[in-house]
Amino acid sequence: MKLVGVPAGAWLFAYSFVSPFLPPTVLAPASILMMVWFALIAWQNGSQRRA
């Protein structure tokens, strides 16, 4: 999860500073990474057995 979450967070963090100068389409890679990250969270949460 860190391999996907950290780059997505870094992308969003960096975009927050340069957003006045870049178009919103620059966020597309971050949105894909976030969807993958959410899927990994859901998959990992559902794969744990509860006693």
PDB file of N, CA, C and O in Angstrom, chain B, residues numbered from 101:
ATOM      1  N   MET B 101       0.814  -1.185   0.000  1.00  0.00           N
ATOM      2  CA  MET B 101       0.000   0.000   0.000  1.00  0.00           C
ATOM      3  C   MET B 101       0.861   1.254   0.000  1.00  0.00           C
ATOM      4  O   MET B 101       0.473   2.275  -0.567  1.00  0.00           O
ATOM      5  N   LYS B 102       2.008   1.184   0.623  1.00  0.00           N
ATOM      6  CA  LYS B 102       2.875   2.356   0.652  1.00  0.00           C
ATOM      7  C   LYS B 102       3.405   2.701  -0.735  1.00  0.00           C
ATOM      8  O   LYS B 102       3.624   3.871  -1.048  1.00  0.00           O
ATOM      9  N   LEU B 103       3.610   1.677  -1.567  1.00  0.00           N
ATOM     10  CA  LEU B 103       4.130   1.928  -2.914  1.00  0.00           C
ATOM     11  C   LEU B 103       3.152   2.726  -3.767  1.00  0.00           C
ATOM     12  O   LEU B 103       3.563   3.379  -4.726  1.00  0.00           O
ATOM     13  N   VAL B 104       1.890   2.685  -3.440  1.00  0.00           N
ATOM     14  CA  VAL B 104       0.878   3.428  -4.186  1.00  0.00           C
ATOM     15  C   VAL B 104       0.460   4.677  -3.428  1.00  0.00           C
ATOM     16  O   VAL B 104       0.272   5.728  -4.041  1.00  0.00           O
ATOM     17  N   GLY B 105       0.310   4.591  -2.116  1.00  0.00           N
ATOM     18  CA  GLY B 105      -0.181   5.709  -1.319  1.00  0.00           C
ATOM     19  C   GLY B 105       0.779   6.881  -1.223  1.00  0.00           C
ATOM     20  O   GLY B 105       0.356   8.036  -1.268  1.00  0.00           O
ATOM     21  N   VAL B 106       2.047   6.598  -1.093  1.00  0.00           N
ATOM     22  CA  VAL B 106       3.022   7.687  -0.964  1.00  0.00           C
ATOM     23  C   VAL B 106       3.129   8.502  -2.255  1.00  0.00           C
ATOM     24  O   VAL B 106       3.102   9.731  -2.189  1.00  0.00           O
ATOM     25  N   PRO B 107       3.251   7.865  -3.431  1.00  0.00           N
ATOM     26  CA  PRO B 107       3.277   8.687  -4.653  1.00  0.00           C
ATOM     27  C   PRO B 107       1.974   9.467  -4.883  1.00  0.00           C
ATOM     28  O   PRO B 107       2.010  10.606  -5.349  1.00  0.00           O
ATOM     29  N   ALA B 108       0.847   8.870  -4.566  1.00  0.00           N
ATOM     30  CA  ALA B 108      -0.428   9.589  -4.728  1.00  0.00           C
ATOM     31  C   ALA B 108      -0.476  10.799  -3.801  1.00  0.00           C
ATOM     32  O   ALA B 108      -0.877  11.887  -4.214  1.00  0.00           O
ATOM     33  N   GLY B 109      -0.074  10.611  -2.565  1.00  0.00           N
ATOM     34  CA  GLY B 109      -0.047  11.732  -1.624  1.00  0.00           C
ATOM     35  C   GLY B 109       0.942  12.804  -2.023  1.00  0.00           C
ATOM     36  O   GLY B 109       0.657  13.995  -1.897  1.00  0.00           O
ATOM     37  N   ALA B 110       2.102  12.392  -2.502  1.00  0.00           N
ATOM     38  CA  ALA B 110       3.105  13.364  -2.942  1.00  0.00           C
ATOM     39  C   ALA B 110       2.608  14.150  -4.148  1.00  0.00           C
ATOM     40  O   ALA B 110       2.842  15.354  -4.254  1.00  0.00           O
ATOM     41  N   TRP B 111       1.917  13.461  -5.057  1.00  0.00           N
ATOM     42  CA  TRP B 111       1.379  14.125  -6.248  1.00  0.00           C
ATOM     43  C   TRP B 111       0.345  15.178  -5.833  1.00  0.00           C
ATOM     44  O   TRP B 111       0.373  16.305  -6.327  1.00  0.00           O
ATOM     45  N   LEU B 112      -0.561  14.810  -4.931  1.00  0.00           N
ATOM     46  CA  LEU B 112      -1.575  15.758  -4.472  1.00  0.00           C
ATOM     47  C   LEU B 112      -0.953  16.911  -3.684  1.00  0.00           C
ATOM     48  O   LEU B 112      -1.389  18.057  -3.804  1.00  0.00           O
ATOM     49  N   PHE B 113       0.055  16.608  -2.888  1.00  0.00           N
ATOM     50  CA  PHE B 113       0.754  17.640  -2.121  1.00  0.00           C
ATOM     51  C   PHE B 113       1.425  18.642  -3.053  1.00  0.00           C
ATOM     52  O   PHE B 113       1.319  19.854  -2.862  1.00  0.00           O
ATOM     53  N   ALA B 114       2.117  18.119  -4.064  1.00  0.00           N
ATOM     54  CA  ALA B 114       2.806  19.002  -5.008  1.00  0.00           C
ATOM     55  C   ALA B 114       1.812  19.806  -5.840  1.00  0.00           C
ATOM     56  O   ALA B 114       2.034  20.987  -6.106  1.00  0.00           O
ATOM     57  N   TYR B 115       0.731  19.175  -6.244  1.00  0.00           N
ATOM     58  CA  TYR B 115      -0.262  19.883  -7.057  1.00  0.00           C
ATOM     59  C   TYR B 115      -0.914  21.026  -6.293  1.00  0.00           C
ATOM     60  O   TYR B 115      -1.291  22.033  -6.891  1.00  0.00           O
ATOM     61  N   SER B 116      -1.052  20.882  -4.983  1.00  0.00           N
ATOM     62  CA  SER B 116      -1.674  21.951  -4.201  1.00  0.00           C
ATOM     63  C   SER B 116      -0.858  23.238  -4.258  1.00  0.00           C
ATOM     64  O   SER B 116      -1.405  24.326  -4.076  1.00  0.00           O
ATOM     65  N   PHE B 117       0.429  23.127  -4.507  1.00  0.00           N
ATOM     66  CA  PHE B 117       1.271  24.324  -4.594  1.00  0.00           C
ATOM     67  C   PHE B 117       1.324  24.917  -6.005  1.00  0.00           C
ATOM     68  O   PHE B 117       1.489  26.127  -6.161  1.00  0.00           O
ATOM     69  N   VAL B 118       1.187  24.081  -7.020  1.00  0.00           N
ATOM     70  CA  VAL B 118       1.316  24.563  -8.394  1.00  0.00           C
ATOM     71  C   VAL B 118      -0.020  24.604  -9.128  1.00  0.00           C
ATOM     72  O   VAL B 118      -0.048  24.825 -10.339  1.00  0.00           O
ATOM     73  N   SER B 119      -1.127  24.396  -8.417  1.00  0.00           N
ATOM     74  CA  SER B 119      -2.440  24.351  -9.062  1.00  0.00           C
ATOM     75  C   SER B 119      -2.818  25.641  -9.793  1.00  0.00           C
ATOM     76  O   SER B 119      -3.532  25.564 -10.793  1.00  0.00           O
ATOM     77  N   PRO B 120      -2.377  26.827  -9.348  1.00  0.00           N
ATOM     78  CA  PRO B 120      -2.739  28.022 -10.126  1.00  0.00           C
ATOM     79  C   PRO B 120      -2.093  28.055 -11.516  1.00  0.00           C
ATOM     80  O   PRO B 120      -2.562  28.769 -12.402  1.00  0.00           O
ATOM     81  N   PHE B 121      -1.031  27.291 -11.702  1.00  0.00           N
ATOM     82  CA  PHE B 121      -0.279  27.356 -12.948  1.00  0.00           C
ATOM     83  C   PHE B 121      -0.517  26.169 -13.877  1.00  0.00           C
ATOM     84  O   PHE B 121      -0.123  26.215 -15.043  1.00  0.00           O
ATOM     85  N   LEU B 122      -1.150  25.114 -13.387  1.00  0.00           N
ATOM     86  CA  LEU B 122      -1.351  23.900 -14.183  1.00  0.00           C
ATOM     87  C   LEU B 122      -2.839  23.614 -14.357  1.00  0.00           C
ATOM     88  O   LEU B 122      -3.650  23.986 -13.510  1.00  0.00           O
ATOM     89  N   PRO B 123      -3.192  22.957 -15.451  1.00  0.00           N
ATOM     90  CA  PRO B 123      -4.607  22.595 -15.647  1.00  0.00           C
ATOM     91  C   PRO B 123      -5.012  21.439 -14.727  1.00  0.00           C
ATOM     92  O   PRO B 123      -4.153  20.704 -14.241  1.00  0.00           O
ATOM     93  N   PRO B 124      -6.298  21.281 -14.492  1.00  0.00           N
ATOM     94  CA  PRO B 124      -6.771  20.194 -13.620  1.00  0.00           C
ATOM     95  C   PRO B 124      -6.477  18.798 -14.168  1.00  0.00           C
ATOM     96  O   PRO B 124      -6.507  17.828 -13.411  1.00  0.00           O
ATOM     97  N   THR B 125      -6.198  18.676 -15.453  1.00  0.00           N
ATOM     98  CA  THR B 125      -5.912  17.352 -16.015  1.00  0.00           C
ATOM     99  C   THR B 125      -4.612  16.764 -15.481  1.00  0.00           C
ATOM    100  O   THR B 125      -4.354  15.572 -15.652  1.00  0.00           O
ATOM    101  N   VAL B 126      -3.803  17.581 -14.844  1.00  0.00           N
ATOM    102  CA  VAL B 126      -2.557  17.093 -14.252  1.00  0.00           C
ATOM    103  C   VAL B 126      -2.855  16.165 -13.073  1.00  0.00           C
ATOM    104  O   VAL B 126      -1.998  15.379 -12.669  1.00  0.00           O
ATOM    105  N   LEU B 127      -4.062  16.255 -12.524  1.00  0.00           N
ATOM    106  CA  LEU B 127      -4.451  15.403 -11.405  1.00  0.00           C
ATOM    107  C   LEU B 127      -4.830  13.985 -11.829  1.00  0.00           C
ATOM    108  O   LEU B 127      -5.038  13.130 -10.967  1.00  0.00           O
ATOM    109  N   ALA B 128      -4.922  13.717 -13.109  1.00  0.00           N
ATOM    110  CA  ALA B 128      -5.370  12.402 -13.588  1.00  0.00           C
ATOM    111  C   ALA B 128      -4.526  11.244 -13.045  1.00  0.00           C
ATOM    112  O   ALA B 128      -5.103  10.262 -12.578  1.00  0.00           O
ATOM    113  N   PRO B 129      -3.191  11.309 -13.081  1.00  0.00           N
ATOM    114  CA  PRO B 129      -2.420  10.192 -12.521  1.00  0.00           C
ATOM    115  C   PRO B 129      -2.666   9.989 -11.027  1.00  0.00           C
ATOM    116  O   PRO B 129      -2.687   8.855 -10.549  1.00  0.00           O
ATOM    117  N   ALA B 130      -2.849  11.070 -10.300  1.00  0.00           N
ATOM    118  CA  ALA B 130      -3.097  10.947  -8.861  1.00  0.00           C
ATOM    119  C   ALA B 130      -4.445  10.295  -8.604  1.00  0.00           C
ATOM    120  O   ALA B 130      -4.587   9.523  -7.656  1.00  0.00           O
ATOM    121  N   SER B 131      -5.438  10.595  -9.437  1.00  0.00           N
ATOM    122  CA  SER B 131      -6.741   9.983  -9.218  1.00  0.00           C
ATOM    123  C   SER B 131      -6.705   8.486  -9.497  1.00  0.00           C
ATOM    124  O   SER B 131      -7.368   7.712  -8.806  1.00  0.00           O
ATOM    125  N   ILE B 132      -5.945   8.074 -10.492  1.00  0.00           N
ATOM    126  CA  ILE B 132      -5.796   6.645 -10.766  1.00  0.00           C
ATOM    127  C   ILE B 132      -5.072   5.960  -9.614  1.00  0.00           C
ATOM    128  O   ILE B 132      -5.472   4.880  -9.179  1.00  0.00           O
ATOM    129  N   LEU B 133      -4.014   6.582  -9.122  1.00  0.00           N
ATOM    130  CA  LEU B 133      -3.283   6.018  -7.988  1.00  0.00           C
ATOM    131  C   LEU B 133      -4.166   5.923  -6.748  1.00  0.00           C
ATOM    132  O   LEU B 133      -4.079   4.951  -5.997  1.00  0.00           O
ATOM    133  N   MET B 134      -5.009   6.922  -6.532  1.00  0.00           N
ATOM    134  CA  MET B 134      -5.885   6.877  -5.356  1.00  0.00           C
ATOM    135  C   MET B 134      -6.919   5.763  -5.475  1.00  0.00           C
ATOM    136  O   MET B 134      -7.237   5.105  -4.485  1.00  0.00           O
ATOM    137  N   MET B 135      -7.446   5.547  -6.677  1.00  0.00           N
ATOM    138  CA  MET B 135      -8.405   4.446  -6.849  1.00  0.00           C
ATOM    139  C   MET B 135      -7.734   3.102  -6.592  1.00  0.00           C
ATOM    140  O   MET B 135      -8.329   2.223  -5.968  1.00  0.00           O
ATOM    141  N   VAL B 136      -6.510   2.935  -7.063  1.00  0.00           N
ATOM    142  CA  VAL B 136      -5.765   1.698  -6.803  1.00  0.00           C
ATOM    143  C   VAL B 136      -5.487   1.569  -5.315  1.00  0.00           C
ATOM    144  O   VAL B 136      -5.592   0.479  -4.752  1.00  0.00           O
ATOM    145  N   TRP B 137      -5.135   2.671  -4.679  1.00  0.00           N
ATOM    146  CA  TRP B 137      -4.838   2.659  -3.247  1.00  0.00           C
ATOM    147  C   TRP B 137      -6.078   2.276  -2.432  1.00  0.00           C
ATOM    148  O   TRP B 137      -5.987   1.472  -1.505  1.00  0.00           O
ATOM    149  N   PHE B 138      -7.241   2.853  -2.780  1.00  0.00           N
ATOM    150  CA  PHE B 138      -8.484   2.491  -2.086  1.00  0.00           C
ATOM    151  C   PHE B 138      -8.828   1.026  -2.306  1.00  0.00           C
ATOM    152  O   PHE B 138      -9.298   0.356  -1.387  1.00  0.00           O
ATOM    153  N   ALA B 139      -8.602   0.526  -3.507  1.00  0.00           N
ATOM    154  CA  ALA B 139      -8.862  -0.888  -3.784  1.00  0.00           C
ATOM    155  C   ALA B 139      -7.946  -1.780  -2.950  1.00  0.00           C
ATOM    156  O   ALA B 139      -8.381  -2.816  -2.447  1.00  0.00           O
ATOM    157  N   LEU B 140      -6.697  -1.391  -2.804  1.00  0.00           N
ATOM    158  CA  LEU B 140      -5.765  -2.162  -1.975  1.00  0.00           C
ATOM    159  C   LEU B 140      -6.194  -2.156  -0.510  1.00  0.00           C
ATOM    160  O   LEU B 140      -6.087  -3.170   0.179  1.00  0.00           O
ATOM    161  N   ILE B 141      -6.677  -1.019  -0.043  1.00  0.00           N
ATOM    162  CA  ILE B 141      -7.149  -0.941   1.335  1.00  0.00           C
ATOM    163  C   ILE B 141      -8.340  -1.866   1.534  1.00  0.00           C
ATOM    164  O   ILE B 141      -8.395  -2.614   2.510  1.00  0.00           O
ATOM    165  N   ALA B 142      -9.290  -1.815   0.610  1.00  0.00           N
ATOM    166  CA  ALA B 142     -10.474  -2.668   0.715  1.00  0.00           C
ATOM    167  C   ALA B 142     -10.097  -4.143   0.632  1.00  0.00           C
ATOM    168  O   ALA B 142     -10.630  -4.963   1.379  1.00  0.00           O
ATOM    169  N   TRP B 143      -9.190  -4.480  -0.262  1.00  0.00           N
ATOM    170  CA  TRP B 143      -8.769  -5.865  -0.429  1.00  0.00           C
ATOM    171  C   TRP B 143      -8.044  -6.358   0.828  1.00  0.00           C
ATOM    172  O   TRP B 143      -8.283  -7.472   1.294  1.00  0.00           O
ATOM    173  N   GLN B 144      -7.168  -5.531   1.362  1.00  0.00           N
ATOM    174  CA  GLN B 144      -6.422  -5.925   2.550  1.00  0.00           C
ATOM    175  C   GLN B 144      -7.335  -6.007   3.769  1.00  0.00           C
ATOM    176  O   GLN B 144      -7.146  -6.879   4.617  1.00  0.00           O
ATOM    177  N   ASN B 145      -8.304  -5.133   3.872  1.00  0.00           N
ATOM    178  CA  ASN B 145      -9.232  -5.151   4.995  1.00  0.00           C
ATOM    179  C   ASN B 145     -10.143  -6.376   4.924  1.00  0.00           C
ATOM    180  O   ASN B 145     -10.470  -6.959   5.958  1.00  0.00           O
ATOM    181  N   GLY B 146     -10.547  -6.765   3.748  1.00  0.00           N
ATOM    182  CA  GLY B 146     -11.428  -7.909   3.592  1.00  0.00           C
ATOM    183  C   GLY B 146     -10.724  -9.237   3.696  1.00  0.00           C
ATOM    184  O   GLY B 146     -11.372 -10.261   3.908  1.00  0.00           O
ATOM    185  N   SER B 147      -9.401  -9.248   3.550  1.00  0.00           N
ATOM    186  CA  SER B 147      -8.672 -10.505   3.566  1.00  0.00           C
ATOM    187  C   SER B 147      -8.275 -10.942   4.972  1.00  0.00           C
ATOM    188  O   SER B 147      -7.776 -12.052   5.151  1.00  0.00           O
ATOM    189  N   GLN B 148      -8.487 -10.098   5.959  1.00  0.00           N
ATOM    190  CA  GLN B 148      -8.113 -10.481   7.326  1.00  0.00           C
ATOM    191  C   GLN B 148      -9.239 -11.275   7.958  1.00  0.00           C
ATOM    192  O   GLN B 148     -10.405 -10.885   7.892  1.00  0.00           O
ATOM    193  N   ARG B 149      -8.884 -12.378   8.562  1.00  0.00           N
ATOM    194  CA  ARG B 149      -9.876 -13.202   9.257  1.00  0.00           C
ATOM    195  C   ARG B 149     -10.114 -12.651  10.641  1.00  0.00           C
ATOM    196  O   ARG B 149      -9.195 -12.206  11.330  1.00  0.00           O
ATOM    197  N   ARG B 150     -11.360 -12.693  11.025  1.00  0.00           N
ATOM    198  CA  ARG B 150     -11.706 -12.247  12.374  1.00  0.00           C
ATOM    199  C   ARG B 150     -12.062 -13.463  13.198  1.00  0.00           C
ATOM    200  O   ARG B 150     -12.816 -14.332  12.761  1.00  0.00           O
ATOM    201  N   ALA B 151     -11.514 -13.513  14.386  1.00  0.00           N
ATOM    202  CA  ALA B 151     -11.746 -14.681  15.251  1.00  0.00           C
ATOM    203  C   ALA B 151     -12.994 -14.518  16.084  1.00  0.00           C
ATOM    204  O   ALA B 151     -13.336 -15.406  16.864  1.00  0.00           O
TER     205      ALA B 151
END
